Amino acid sequence: MLVGLDQLFDSKLAALRRRLRDSRVGVLTHAAAIDRRGRHLITVLEELGAAPTVVFSPEHGLAGYAQAEEPVAAEPTLATPPVQRSAQRRRRGKEPVAAQAATGDSPATAPALEPSASSAPPATPTAPPEASVAVSASAEPPTAASGDLDQPAAPSTPTYVSLYGATRESLSPQPEDLARLDVLVIDLCDVGSRYYTYVWSALLAVRAAARAGVHVVLLDRPNPIGGDAALAEGAHQEEGFTSFVGLEPLPIRHCLTLAELVLHFAERDGLALGPSGAVSVVPTRGWERRRTAQAWGRPFIPPSPNMPTLDTALVYPGGCLVEGTNLSEGRGTTTPFQLVGAPFLKAAELAAALLEAGVPGALVRPASFRPTFEKHAGVVCHGVMLHVTQPALFRPVATYLRLITLARVQAPEQFQFRTSPYEFESAHPAFDLLTGSPKARAAISSGASPEEVLEGVVQPAADWASQVLEAEARLERASA
């Protein structure tokens, strides 16, 4: 399987490479955006002779250590540290070329995503000319002996721009930043849930870029929890309940890739797709939609601080709902979202009740834990831990709605829904923004049974499976 970034040296993308080299390039990315050899997007673009001049970062920052809802500063020394720059060289009479060791077998070096005042400047690598022969997508970047290379151009320092600040306005690129660009490359690792904000950062960037006349290239990646439309869960949000944890109406577990989702709404907005349009894409090759990241043959790279493993991603479409309550979702532990509990709950009773309600595809056990930060920090919580054993059977949204309902049944006086502002919104409770309507919260508060709570909340739109098929076809029309 090859993600979009893996294919930038493919001979089929020669036109895209020329475009990048001849353009002022910006990127929207984060630390998890690496290729199969561990090289970061910025490193790969530098090797292509297309070093970015503007680096946008989403929630959690370029380095990926900022916590949820934590405003990220634009200063490299704070949250978006400087990356090492490789010199760009030109072959006489040719285009800029990739900076790759002449031997071709040196270990790849990802950009330094943590600042170090004592770090010495990186050594200038030897850069080869681009091979004129066809290079397969699975081949390593082309190499050549040095020979007639000119002296390297002086390395430049990009401008860093956070797209997750303290205001709603900070979520979109500003015209003055886009005015310096011709092309914006987006490479972000999503986890297949409506609440995960990277897709919305990408969509807002596409819209802003289109207004500014900047072409967007999406380097796509597969959905780690699978793209089988039969596994979709969650009704579309009702009118008035869209937010940065669901900017547009779609299921909670949507079964799309980031590029499929962005193109879905870009085309609806009337944006032209493809190299001559507003946005194009380098799709993933060799991905089987029904398979999870376990079958990728490459590591699961944590895209954010509390998304450490594939197991976390599998439960997240349901586990994130706990954020809308006063239960701990396991932040401040090593297994966030798999652990759920509170000081006032009884672990064994809750686990037994959840098992009786039904948890297909998962093992449930009583658990006690002490979060080191976030809700109930330093206090022992009692609840359950979920272990997904059969991803094709597991339904995270239904499972966690049952769990939350049963937790309230056990402790109705202590259980509460979150009322503080959430992801720049204060008009609606967080739980309503996450579920997409007040229905589930009202049902839980009224003492409804778990199955009654699920009604009208869990089932996706009847035509969503066909829209997933259309999304695959749309990728072909938008191919770079």
N, C-alpha and C positions, 0 to 999 in steps of 0.2 A: 504494500500500500504506500502511495506517495501523496503527501499533502501538497498544497499549492506551493509552499516555499521550497519543497524538495525539487520542484520541476523548473526552477528559474534558469538552469543551465541546459535544459532540453532544447534541441535544435528547432523544435516546433515553435518555440517562443522567442525566436531570434528577433522578430519585429517588436515584441514587448521589451526585450533587452535594449534594442536601439532607442526605443522611445524613452526608457528610463534614463539612459546615458545622456540623451539630448535634452532632458527636462530638469527643471528644479523640482526635486522630490521631497515629499514629506511622508512621515509614517505615523500611523496610529497603532500602537503595539504595547507589549509588556514582556516581562522576563520569560514567560512560558513559550513564547513564539520562537521555537528552535526547529532546525531541520533534523533529519534522521541521524546526522553526525554530531549533533549537539551545538551547531553554530546558530547564533541568534540572527534574526532578520537583518539587523543593522550591519552585522558582519558580512552577511551574504551580499547585501546591496553594495557595500564597500568593495567587495571582491569583483562585483560587476562593473565598478566604476560609476556607481550611482549613489554615493553617500548622501544620506538625507540632510537637509538643511533645517528642517523643523521636525521635532519629535513630540507627538501628542501621546498622552498616556490616559488610560481610563481609571475607574475606581480602583483603589489599592496601589496606584502608582506604577511607574515603569519597573521598579525593582520588586514590586509585589508584596511589600511588607505592611502597608497601611491597613488598618482594620476596617471592617464594614462601617459605612456612614462617616468615616473619618475624612475630613477635607484634606486633599493632597496639594501641597505647595508645588509651584513650578520650578523652584530652585533645585538644580542638580544635587547640591550638597544636602538637601533636606529629604526629598522623596523621589526625585528622578535624577539619580547620580549620573555623572558623565560617563560616556562609553569611550573605550579606546578607539582611536581613529587609525585606520590603515591608509597609507599614502596612495593616491591615485596616480597612475602612470599612463603615458600615452605611447603607443607604438607609432613610429614615424609613418605618417600617411594613413593611419588607422584610427578607429574609435578608442576611447578609454577602455582599458581591459581589466579583467578580474585580478585581484591581488591574491595569488595562490602560490604557495611554495613550489619552487622549480622541481623539487624531488617528487612532489605529488603525494607523498605518504606521511607528511608531518601531521601531528594531531591538530585538529581544529581548535581554535580558541574563540570562545564566546565573548561578547563585550563585557567589560567589567561593570557590573551593575551595583557595586558598592563603592563609595568614594574612598580613596586612600591618599592622604597628603604626602606620604612618603614614597608612593609608587613612582618608579622611573618610567619615562616615556617608552612605549612599546617599540620594539625593533621594527624597522621597515621591512616587510616581506618582499620577496622577489615576485614580480607580477608577470604572468604570461600573456601573450596575445590570445584573443579568442580563436579557437580552432574554427576553420572554415568547413570542416567536415561535420556530418551529422553526429549528434551526441544523444544517446538514449537517455530517458528520464532517470534510469537507474544508475547511469554512469556517474563517476565523480567529476567535479568541475575540470575543464580542460587545463592541461599544463603544457609548458614549453620551456626551452632553455632561454636564458636571459637575452644576450645578444644586443640588439639595437634599440633598447628601451631608453627613452629620455629620462632626465632626472625627475623624481617625484615632485608633484605639486605640493605646496605647503598644506598640511592638514588643517581643516576648518573645524570649528566647534558649532554644533547645531544649537538652535533655540529650543528650549524645553517648555512645553505648554501642558498644564494639567487640565483635563476635561472632567475633573471631579473636585470642585471647590466647595465653597460655603453657600453658594447661591444656585438657583435653577439656571441662571444665565451662563454659569461656568460649564454647563454640560455640553455646549456646542462650540465648535471652533469659531473664532471671531474673524470677521472679514480681513482685518489687518494681518492676521497670521496666514490666512489662505492667499492673500495677495502676493505672497512671496513664492507661491507654488504653481506648478503646471500639472503635477500628478500627485495624488495621495494614495499610498499603499497601506492597506489595512490587513493586519494579521493578528487576530485575537483568538484565544482558546476558550470556547464556550462549553457549557455543560448541559445544554438541552432543556433548560427550565425557563419559563417566562420571567421569573423574578431576577435572573442573573443579568446584571446590567450591561455586560459587554456588548450584547447585540444592540442595545438601545444607544450606546455610545457610537457604535458603527453606523446605525441608521441616521442619527442626528448629524454625524460627520458627512455622510453621503449627501444629505439634503443641503447642508451648508456649502459643501464643495460644489454642488450643482448650481447653486445660486451664484457662486463666485467664478464659474466657468472652469473649475479644476476637475480633471478626470480622476475617477477613483478606480483603483485595481484592488479587488478583494482576493486575497490568498486564502482559499477555503481549507477547512479542516473538518473531519467527520464528527458526528455527534457521538460523544463517548458512551452515552447510555442507549444508543441504538436509534435507527431511523424508521423502524417498522411502524407504520401509521396505526396498526391495530393496538399499539401500546399507548396511544395518545390519551391523556386524561385532562379533565378540567374544562368547564364551560368558558366561552369567551367572556370578557369583562362586560358588565353592563355600562351603558352610557354614563359618563361622569366618574367612572372608577378606573380610568387609565392613569398611569403614573410612571415614574422611572423604573418601577418594578413590573412594568407592563405597559409600555408606551402605546401599543396598538393592540386591538382585540385579537386574541388567539388562545389556544389551549395552554394550560399550565405546562404540561409535558407535550411539546409541540412536534417532536420527531424530525425537526429540520436541522440542517447545518446553519452556521451563521450566515453564509452567503445566500443560501436558499431563503432564509427569513428576510434578509435585507432586500434581496431582489424582489421578493413577493410584494413588499410595500413600495419599493422604488418604482416598479412598473405600474402599480395602482396609482401612484402619484403622477404618472405620465412621463417619467424619465426614460430616455432612450437607453437601451442596453447594448453592450458590445463595445469594441475598441473605438468606434467612431461616435459612441453615445456618451452618456454621463457616467456610466459605471460598467466595468467588465470584471471577469472573474477567472482565476485559474482554479478549476475544480479539483477535488481529490480524485485520484485514480486508484481503482482496485478496492474500494470500500464496499463491503457487503452490509446493506442497511440493517439487517436483522441482528448483526453482531455488535457486541459492545467493545470497549477499548481493550478488553482482555485478549482479543483476537488480532490486535494491530501489529504485533511483533515489534513494539517499541514501548518505552516507558510511558506511564501516565505522568505528565508533568503537572504539578499543582498550579492551577491558574490563579489562585488567591490563597490568603493565609489559612482559611478554614475549609479548604477543599483539597485535603492532602492525598486522597486516594480515590480510585474508581468506586469503592464501596460507598464513600461519602457522596459521590455524584449520583449513584443509583438511588439513594434515599432522599436526596435533596429536594426533588419536586414536592415531596410531602413534608420533609423535615423543616424546610424554611417557613412553613405555616406557624411553627412554634414561636417564631420571632414575634408574632402578633399577640402573644400571651405572656403571663408572668412565669411560665415554666422555663427552665433552662433547656436550650437546644444543644447543650454540650459545648458551647464556646468556652474556651479556657481549659479544654481537655484535649487529649490526643485523638479523640474520635468524635468530632462535632457532627451533629445531626443524627448520628446513630444512637447517641445517648440522649434521653429526654427524662427530665425529672424535676423535683422541687423538694425543699425541706419538709413540706407538709404532706407528701404523698407516701403511700405504703407500696413498696416495690413488688412484693410477691402478689398482693391482691390485684395490682394494676396489670401485671404480666398475665395473670390467669384470666382476667376479664378480657384483655385484648386477644388472647388466644381463643377464647370462647367466641368472640365476635368474628374471628377469622382473619388469618394473615397468610394468604397463599404466597409461596415463594420466599418465605423468610423464616428464620429462627428468632424467637423472642425469649429473652431471659430477664429476670429481675436484676437490677444493677444499682449500685450506689457509687457516687462520684463527688468530687469536690472541685468545682471550677476555680481556676486561678485568676480569672477576670470575667467581666460581663455579669450577667444576672447571677445572684447568689454567690458572688466571689468569696472564697474562703469558707463557705458553709457546705456541709455535707448534704447532697441531694439524693433522693431515692426515686427510682422510676424503672425504666426499662432500657435495654439495648437491643437494637435490631441488627441482624446479620442476614444480608440477602444471599440466598442459596440458589435460587432459580430466577434470574432476571426476567425471563420471558413470562413468568407467572406473577411476579411481584407488581403490585399496584401502589406506588408510594403515596399518591394523593389520598386515595380511599383509606389506606392504612393509617396515615397520620391524622386524618380527620376523625377516624374512630378512636385513636389514642387520645386526642385532645378532648373529645366528648367524654370518654371514660374517666379521664383525669378530673374533669369538672364534676362528674357524678360522685367521685370519691371524696372530693374536698370542695363543695360548692361555696363555702364561705371564704376560703382562701384563694381559690382560683379567680383570676382576673384577665381581662383582655387589655392589651396595651392601649393607652390613650394619648401618649406623647407623640409629637410629630415624627413622621417616618418618611425617609427618602424625599425630603422637600415638600411633603404634604401634611396638612393639618386638618383639612376639612372632613376626612374620613378616618376611622380607626385603621391601624396597620393591617389587622386581620381582614378587613373588607377589601383593602387594596390588593392583598395577596390572593384572596379567593375570587375577587372580581365583582363582589356584590355584598349586601348585608345579610343575605339569606342564611349562610352557614352560622354566622355569629348569632343571629336571632334565634335560630333553631337550637343551638347549644345552650344559649341563655334561658330558653324556655323549658329545658329539660327533655328535649326530644331524644329519641333513641339514636344510636349511631347510624342506622340505615336511613332514618328520616333526615338526618343531617346531610347525608350524601345526595339526596334528591335535588336535582336542579343545579348541582355544583360540580359533580365529577364527570358527567358525560360530555364529551366534546361535541361540537357541531356535527350534524349528520353528513355534511359534505367535506369534512376535513380530510378524510383519506384521499379523496380525489384531488384536493388542493396540494397534498404532499406529492402526488404523482406529477401535477403540473409544475411544482417547484423543481423537480428533476429536469423536466424538459426546458424550463427557463434557464437553467445553468448552461445548456448547450447554446442557446441563443445569445448568451452574454459572454461566452468564452473569449478570453483575451487572444 
